[in-house]
Amino acid sequence: MKRSIAGIALTAAALAFAAPAAADPDTVFAAELHAYGIYGQRDYNAWIGKISCKRLRNNVDHNANDSAKFIFDQLQRGSTTEQAWLFLGAALRTYCPDKLPILDDVTR
C-alpha cells in the first residue's frame, strides 16, 4: 500500500512539473492573423492556410500572386490586399515553410 501511494505521489509530482505541451499551430496562426487585423473563425482560417499550401504543392497556384488572390477571395468582405499577403506569409511560415521561397520570387 505504501509503495502504491508513493508511486502515485511521484507520478503526480512528475505531471505537475512536466513541460507544457507545444502550442497548437492553428492557435498560433490565429494569434498572428489577429495581430494583422484578420479575424474570422479560427478553424476556417487554418483551413484556408492549409489549403493554400496544398494548392501550391499540387501546382494549382503557380506562384505567390496566385496564392494571395486565392486567399483574398476567401477573406471576409472589407479585407485588404495587404492582409491577404500577410495571411499568405503566416500560412507559409506555419503550415509549409518549405514554400516560403515563393515570396522571394515576388520581389524579383
N, C-alpha and C positions, 0 to 999 in steps of 0.2 A: 504494500500500500504506500509506504514512504517513497519507494522508487517511482511509482506512477505519479505521485504528487510532485516529486522533484522533476520528473520528465515534463509534466505539464507546465510547471513553473519555468523551466528552461525554454520550452517551446514558446510560451507567452512572451518571455523576455526577448527571444530572437525575433519574433514577429514585431514587437514594439520598436526594436532598433533597426529593422530591415530598411534598406534604402528604398526611397519612394519609386514607384513604377515610372517608366518613361512616359512622358506626356503623349497623349493621343495626337497623332498628326492632324486629324481633322479639327481638333480643338485649337491647336497651334495655328493652323491655316486660317480658321475663322477669326482668331485674335488679330492676325496680321491684316486680314481684309478689313476688319473694323477700324484699324489704325488708318486705313485709306478711305474711310467713309463708305465702305461697301458692306451692306447689311443683307439681310435675307436669311432664309432657312439654312442652318449650318450644314445639314446633310445634302441639300440641293447644291450649295456652293462647292462642297467637297466633291460631289458627283461631277460637276462641271470641270473642276480641276483635273480629276482623274480621267474623264473623257477627253479632255484636251490633250493629255499625254498619250492616250490610246490613239487619237486621231493622228498625232504626229508619228507614232510608231507604225501605224498602218498606212502612212502616206496619204491620208485623206486631206490633211492640211500639209502643204509642202514647205511652209516657212512660218516665221513669227507673225507676219502680216495676216496670213490666213487664220492662224490661231486666235489672234487678237480680235479679228472680225467675228469669228465664231463665238468667242466669249462675250463680246459686246452685244451680240444678238440675244444672248441668254440672260444678261443682267437686267435688273429692274429698270423700268422706264425712268428717265432722268439721270441715268448713269452716264459718265463721260468716257470719251475715248481714252483719256489718261488712266481712268480707273480700270478699263479693260486691259491695258498694258501692265498696270500694277498687279492686277489679278493674274495675268499670264506669268509674270515673274515669280509671284508667290507660288503658283501652281507648279511651275518647273522646279523651284527650289524644294518644295515639299514632296511632290509625287514622282518627279522624273528628272533628277538633277543631271542625268546624262544628256538631256536635251537642252540644257542651258546655253550651249554654244549657238543655238539658233538666234539668240538675242544679239550676239556679236555680229551676225550677218546683216542685221538691220542697219547698223552704223556704217557699213561699207558701201 
